[in-house]
Amino acid sequence: MPEKQRYIIDTDALFSKNYLKLKGKGLVTLISLYEFILVIRSMRIEIMKMGSKKRAEGYLKLLNW
């Protein structure tokens, strides 16, 4: 059985619309996931500062999927 070629998916790909095309064909590194979590948390903090508590809670729920 031939081995499937897999690609490493970096953080930029996780945040792009092209991620759906890459999904299942690549490997997401732990560093990419960590950076993804940091970006989501910082977005949550910024949104809390702006006063959108409901939206900030949505980002927190995303991290707890």
Buried (B, 14 or more C-beta within 10 A) or exposed (E): EEEEEEEEBBBEBBEEEEBEEBEEEBEBBEEBEEBBEEBBEEBBEEBBEEEEEEEBEEBEEEEEE
